[in-house]
Amino acid sequence: MAGLTGIFKTVEEPAQDSDKLVDLFRNRSELKKEFAALRDEKYRLEDRVKEHRASIERVQQKLNHLESLLLDPEWVHNVVAFYQLRRLAAHCEARLERFAEQLKQQREKRIRDKSLAGWKQEIDQKRRKVESRLGEHRQRMQMLEEQLQAERDKMQAMGGLSKLMHGKSQALRIESVESELATAGTREAELLAEMERIDGMEPPPHEGLDIAAKRSINFMILSFAQQLYLDFYEDNLATLAKEASDKSVGAVNYGGKVDCDEILERLAERRQEVEQREPDSKILQERARHIARDAEFRGADEAVPTSGSVATVVDIMVNGAISRIDANLLGENYFKVARVLSR
């Protein structure tokens, strides 16, 4: 029986071999995870390569198309006119964006300065109150110090009999004044700490523009966009520039060489006229007021008006005469105006 027991006895595996087996399975699992991650990265990079190649192919197609247009005698002048009009659109977009950014910065600075001035005034009032209380308190401390010195002088001036009869009561008076003086010293420290806390206060964070301010800014931005439109309204240059900005080269035919040269000539003359003068700020503000009167909004928390409510361009002459032109600059996104409005 002993021999049979020895034969069928379970053989225990060494603990070291069991740990190695666990490590092996753990390493195998980690390798699988790393392999899966590398495989996903490979697929992602392959997709990016495909997208890049497709982008290169699209650019190449555009270059081939442009080259064919430039080689075509009937289209070469259209290409020149097209890109000059697109340049005008980009120029107006840059001016509008610069105007909007400067306007927002000025308005934010004005509001921030007003808020900061109010905060400083409040801090000054708090500081003056504490200074007044501190001054009054120091006067009281000085009186207590003088009183303490007088009581001590009385104590020293007492003779033997007088000190025997009144010394205890005099000592109590001195102790009382000393106690009051100690309490006053604690209060002075508290007032000084309060002063230090006030001096160390940081101004409140700028909360940004409210809806009313954003709407006011947007009215001015729309006014400036309308001014740009009016600057190039003659000869339909503003509309042609918008069309060139939205479409691709070759999609618009301006006619033959004579027609294209005429467009380029009118464009150059008009740009020179416009760049020689700055927009009249009073006219911009007056136009903004007209826009504000007509503007409607989808909700009380909306800063951008509905395009249909501001679909009229207000032309204000120097003499004050007003004319109106139907043109939905916001709805058609002239000069990318929707991109620069405050929201």
C-alpha positions as CSV (number, residue, x, y, z in Angstrom):
1,M,0.0,0.0,0.0
2,A,2.8,2.4,0.8
3,G,4.2,1.7,-2.7
4,L,0.9,2.4,-4.4
5,T,0.4,5.6,-2.4
6,G,3.8,6.8,-3.5
7,I,3.0,6.1,-7.1
8,F,-0.4,8.0,-7.2
9,K,0.7,10.9,-5.0
10,T,0.2,14.3,-6.5
11,V,3.4,15.9,-7.5
12,E,3.5,19.6,-6.3
13,E,5.0,22.1,-8.8
14,P,7.8,24.3,-7.5
15,A,6.6,27.8,-6.6
16,Q,9.4,29.3,-8.8
17,D,8.1,27.5,-11.9
18,S,4.5,28.7,-11.2
19,D,5.6,32.4,-10.9
20,K,7.5,32.1,-14.2
21,L,4.3,30.7,-15.9
22,V,2.3,33.6,-14.6
23,D,4.9,36.1,-15.8
24,L,4.9,34.4,-19.2
25,F,1.1,34.8,-19.6
26,R,1.2,38.4,-18.4
27,N,4.0,39.3,-20.9
28,R,2.0,37.6,-23.6
29,S,-1.1,39.6,-22.8
30,E,1.0,42.9,-22.7
31,L,2.5,42.0,-26.1
32,K,-0.9,41.4,-27.6
33,K,-2.1,44.9,-26.4
34,E,1.0,46.5,-27.8
35,F,0.6,44.7,-31.1
36,A,-3.1,45.8,-31.3
37,A,-2.1,49.4,-30.6
38,L,0.6,49.3,-33.3
39,R,-1.8,47.8,-35.7
40,D,-4.3,50.6,-35.0
41,E,-1.6,53.2,-35.4
42,K,-0.6,51.6,-38.7
43,Y,-4.2,51.8,-40.0
44,R,-4.5,55.4,-38.8
45,L,-1.3,56.4,-40.6
46,E,-2.4,54.6,-43.8
47,D,-5.6,56.6,-43.7
48,R,-3.7,59.8,-43.3
49,V,-1.4,58.9,-46.2
50,K,-4.6,58.3,-48.3
51,E,-6.1,61.6,-47.3
52,H,-2.8,63.4,-48.0
53,R,-2.5,61.7,-51.4
54,A,-6.1,62.7,-52.2
55,S,-5.3,66.3,-51.2
56,I,-2.3,66.3,-53.4
57,E,-4.3,65.0,-56.3
58,R,-6.9,67.7,-55.8
59,V,-4.3,70.4,-55.8
60,Q,-2.7,68.9,-58.9
61,Q,-6.1,68.9,-60.6
62,K,-6.6,72.5,-59.7
63,L,-3.1,73.4,-61.0
64,N,-3.7,71.5,-64.2
65,H,-7.1,73.3,-64.6
66,L,-5.5,76.6,-64.0
67,E,-2.7,75.9,-66.4
68,S,-5.2,74.9,-69.1
69,L,-7.1,78.2,-68.5
70,L,-3.9,80.2,-68.7
71,L,-3.0,78.5,-72.0
72,D,-6.4,79.2,-73.5
73,P,-6.4,82.7,-75.1
74,E,-10.1,83.1,-74.5
75,W,-9.8,82.4,-70.7
76,V,-6.4,83.8,-69.7
77,H,-7.8,87.4,-69.2
78,N,-10.7,85.9,-67.2
79,V,-8.2,84.3,-64.8
80,V,-6.4,87.6,-64.2
81,A,-9.7,89.4,-63.5
82,F,-10.9,86.5,-61.3
83,Y,-7.9,86.6,-59.0
84,Q,-7.9,90.4,-58.8
85,L,-11.5,90.3,-57.7
86,R,-10.7,87.6,-55.2
87,R,-7.9,89.8,-54.0
88,L,-10.4,92.6,-53.4
89,A,-12.6,90.2,-51.4
90,A,-9.6,89.1,-49.3
91,H,-8.7,92.8,-48.8
92,C,-12.2,93.7,-47.6
93,E,-12.3,90.6,-45.3
94,A,-9.0,91.6,-43.7
95,R,-10.2,95.2,-43.2
96,L,-13.4,94.0,-41.6
97,E,-11.6,91.5,-39.4
98,R,-9.1,94.1,-38.2
99,F,-11.9,96.7,-37.6
100,A,-13.9,94.1,-35.6
101,E,-10.9,93.1,-33.5
102,Q,-10.0,96.6,-32.7
103,L,-13.6,97.5,-31.8
104,K,-13.9,94.5,-29.5
105,Q,-10.6,95.3,-27.8
106,Q,-11.6,99.0,-27.3
107,R,-15.0,98.0,-25.9
108,E,-13.6,95.4,-23.6
109,K,-10.9,97.8,-22.3
110,R,-13.5,100.5,-21.7
111,I,-15.7,98.1,-19.7
112,R,-12.7,96.6,-17.9
113,D,-11.4,100.1,-17.0
114,K,-14.8,101.2,-15.8
115,S,-15.1,98.0,-13.6
116,L,-11.6,98.5,-12.3
117,A,-12.3,102.1,-11.5
118,G,-15.4,101.1,-9.5
119,W,-13.4,98.4,-7.7
120,K,-10.6,100.9,-6.8
121,Q,-13.1,103.4,-5.5
122,E,-14.7,100.7,-3.3
123,I,-11.3,99.6,-2.0
124,D,-10.4,103.3,-1.3
125,Q,-13.6,103.7,0.7
126,K,-12.9,100.5,2.7
127,R,-9.3,101.7,3.3
128,R,-10.4,105.2,4.5
129,K,-12.9,103.6,6.9
130,V,-10.3,101.4,8.4
131,E,-7.8,104.3,8.5
132,S,-10.3,106.4,10.3
133,R,-11.1,103.7,12.9
134,L,-7.3,103.1,13.3
135,G,-6.7,106.8,13.9
136,E,-9.4,107.0,16.5
137,H,-8.2,103.9,18.1
138,R,-4.6,105.1,18.3
139,Q,-5.8,108.4,20.0
140,R,-7.6,106.2,22.6
141,M,-4.4,104.2,23.1
142,Q,-2.4,107.4,23.6
143,M,-4.9,108.5,26.2
144,L,-4.7,105.2,28.0
145,E,-0.9,105.3,27.9
146,E,-1.0,108.8,29.4
147,Q,-3.5,107.7,32.0
148,L,-1.4,104.7,32.8
149,Q,1.7,106.8,33.3
150,A,-0.3,109.2,35.5
151,E,-1.6,106.4,37.7
152,R,1.9,105.0,38.0
153,D,3.2,108.4,39.0
154,K,0.5,108.6,41.6
155,M,1.6,105.2,43.0
156,Q,5.3,106.3,43.2
157,A,4.3,109.6,44.8
158,M,2.5,107.9,47.7
159,G,4.0,108.0,51.1
160,G,4.1,105.0,53.4
161,L,0.8,105.7,55.2
162,S,-0.9,106.8,52.0
163,K,0.4,103.7,50.2
164,L,-0.8,101.5,53.0
165,M,-4.3,103.0,52.9
166,H,-4.7,103.6,49.1
167,G,-2.0,101.5,47.5
168,K,-4.2,98.4,46.8
169,S,-7.0,100.5,45.1
170,Q,-4.3,102.4,43.1
171,A,-2.7,99.1,42.0
172,L,-6.1,97.9,40.8
173,R,-6.6,101.1,38.8
174,I,-3.2,100.6,37.2
175,E,-4.1,97.0,36.4
176,S,-7.4,98.0,34.9
177,V,-5.7,100.6,32.6
178,E,-3.1,98.1,31.6
179,S,-5.8,95.6,30.8
180,E,-7.6,98.2,28.6
181,L,-4.3,99.1,26.9
182,A,-3.6,95.4,26.2
183,T,-7.1,95.0,24.7
184,A,-6.6,98.1,22.6
185,G,-3.3,96.8,21.4
186,T,-5.0,93.6,20.2
187,R,-7.6,95.7,18.4
188,E,-4.9,97.8,16.8
189,A,-3.3,94.6,15.4
190,E,-6.7,93.5,14.0
191,L,-7.2,96.8,12.3
192,L,-3.6,96.7,10.8
193,A,-4.4,93.1,9.6
194,E,-7.6,94.4,8.0
195,M,-5.7,97.2,6.3
196,E,-3.1,94.7,5.0
197,R,-5.9,92.4,3.7
198,I,-7.5,95.3,1.9
199,D,-4.2,96.4,0.3
200,G,-3.6,92.8,-0.8
201,M,-7.0,92.4,-2.5
202,E,-6.9,91.5,-6.2
203,P,-9.2,93.1,-8.7
204,P,-12.2,91.0,-9.8
205,P,-11.7,88.9,-12.9
206,H,-13.0,90.5,-16.2
207,E,-16.3,88.8,-16.9
208,G,-16.3,89.8,-20.6
209,L,-19.0,91.5,-22.6
210,D,-22.7,91.2,-21.9
211,I,-25.3,90.8,-24.6
212,A,-26.1,94.5,-24.8
213,A,-22.4,95.3,-25.5
214,K,-22.0,92.4,-28.0
215,R,-25.1,93.6,-29.9
216,S,-23.7,97.2,-30.0
217,I,-20.4,95.9,-31.3
218,N,-22.2,93.8,-34.0
219,F,-24.2,96.8,-35.2
220,M,-20.9,98.7,-35.7
221,I,-19.4,95.7,-37.5
222,L,-22.4,95.4,-39.8
223,S,-22.2,99.2,-40.4
224,F,-18.5,98.8,-41.5
225,A,-19.4,95.8,-43.7
226,Q,-22.1,97.9,-45.4
227,Q,-19.5,100.7,-45.8
228,L,-17.2,98.3,-47.6
229,Y,-20.1,97.1,-49.8
230,L,-21.0,100.7,-50.7
231,D,-17.3,101.6,-51.4
232,F,-17.4,98.9,-54.2
233,Y,-21.1,99.1,-55.1
234,E,-20.5,100.9,-58.3
235,D,-20.0,98.7,-61.4
236,N,-21.1,95.8,-59.3
237,L,-17.5,95.3,-58.0
238,A,-18.6,94.1,-54.5
239,T,-20.8,91.4,-55.9
240,L,-18.2,90.3,-58.4
241,A,-15.6,90.1,-55.6
242,K,-18.0,88.0,-53.5
243,E,-18.6,85.7,-56.4
244,A,-14.9,85.3,-57.0
245,S,-14.4,84.5,-53.3
246,D,-17.1,81.8,-53.3
247,K,-16.4,80.1,-56.7
248,S,-13.4,78.5,-58.3
249,V,-11.4,79.9,-61.2
250,G,-13.0,79.1,-64.5
251,A,-16.5,79.1,-63.0
252,V,-17.1,82.7,-63.9
253,N,-16.8,84.2,-67.4
254,Y,-16.3,88.0,-67.5
255,G,-16.1,88.2,-71.3
256,G,-13.2,88.9,-73.6
257,K,-10.0,90.8,-73.1
258,V,-11.7,94.2,-73.5
259,D,-14.3,93.3,-70.8
260,C,-11.7,92.0,-68.4
261,D,-9.4,94.9,-68.9
262,E,-12.3,97.2,-68.2
263,I,-13.1,95.4,-64.9
264,L,-9.4,95.6,-63.9
265,E,-9.3,99.3,-64.7
266,R,-12.4,100.1,-62.7
267,L,-11.2,98.0,-59.9
268,A,-7.8,99.7,-59.7
269,E,-9.4,103.2,-59.8
270,R,-11.9,102.4,-57.2
271,R,-9.4,100.9,-54.8
272,Q,-7.2,103.9,-55.1
273,E,-10.2,106.2,-54.3
274,V,-11.2,104.2,-51.3
275,E,-7.7,103.8,-49.8
276,Q,-7.2,107.6,-50.0
277,R,-9.9,108.2,-47.3
278,E,-10.9,106.7,-44.0
279,P,-14.5,105.8,-43.2
280,D,-16.4,108.6,-41.4
281,S,-16.9,107.5,-37.8
282,K,-20.0,109.6,-37.4
283,I,-21.6,108.0,-40.5
284,L,-20.7,104.6,-39.2
285,Q,-22.3,105.3,-35.9
286,E,-25.4,106.8,-37.5
287,R,-25.7,103.7,-39.8
288,A,-25.3,101.4,-36.8
289,R,-28.2,103.2,-35.1
290,H,-30.4,102.5,-38.1
291,I,-29.3,98.9,-38.1
292,A,-30.1,98.6,-34.4
293,R,-33.6,100.0,-34.9
294,D,-34.4,97.4,-37.5
295,A,-32.6,94.5,-35.9
296,E,-34.5,91.5,-34.6
297,F,-33.2,88.5,-32.6
298,R,-34.2,84.9,-32.1
299,G,-33.9,85.2,-28.4
300,A,-33.0,87.5,-25.5
301,D,-29.6,85.9,-25.2
302,E,-28.7,86.2,-28.9
303,A,-26.2,88.8,-29.9
304,V,-26.4,88.3,-33.7
305,P,-29.5,89.7,-35.4
306,T,-31.5,87.6,-37.9
307,S,-30.2,88.2,-41.4
308,G,-33.6,89.1,-42.7
309,S,-33.9,92.0,-40.2
310,V,-30.7,93.6,-41.4
311,A,-31.0,92.9,-45.1
312,T,-31.0,96.6,-46.0
313,V,-27.8,98.6,-46.7
314,V,-28.1,102.2,-45.4
315,D,-26.3,104.7,-47.5
316,I,-25.8,108.0,-45.6
317,M,-24.5,111.0,-47.5
318,V,-22.2,113.7,-46.0
319,N,-25.2,116.1,-46.2
320,G,-27.3,113.6,-44.1
321,A,-29.4,112.3,-47.0
322,I,-30.2,108.6,-46.6
323,S,-30.9,106.0,-49.3
324,R,-31.4,102.3,-48.9
325,I,-30.3,99.3,-51.0
326,D,-31.6,95.8,-50.7
327,A,-28.6,93.6,-49.9
328,N,-28.5,90.8,-47.3
329,L,-24.8,91.1,-46.4
330,L,-25.2,88.9,-43.3
331,G,-27.3,86.3,-44.9
332,E,-25.0,85.9,-47.9
333,N,-21.9,86.4,-45.6
334,Y,-20.3,89.2,-47.6
335,F,-16.6,89.6,-46.6
336,K,-17.0,86.7,-44.1
337,V,-18.9,89.1,-41.8
338,A,-20.6,86.2,-39.9
339,R,-17.1,85.0,-38.8
340,V,-16.2,88.2,-37.0
341,L,-19.4,89.0,-35.2
342,S,-19.5,88.8,-31.4
343,R,-21.5,85.8,-30.0
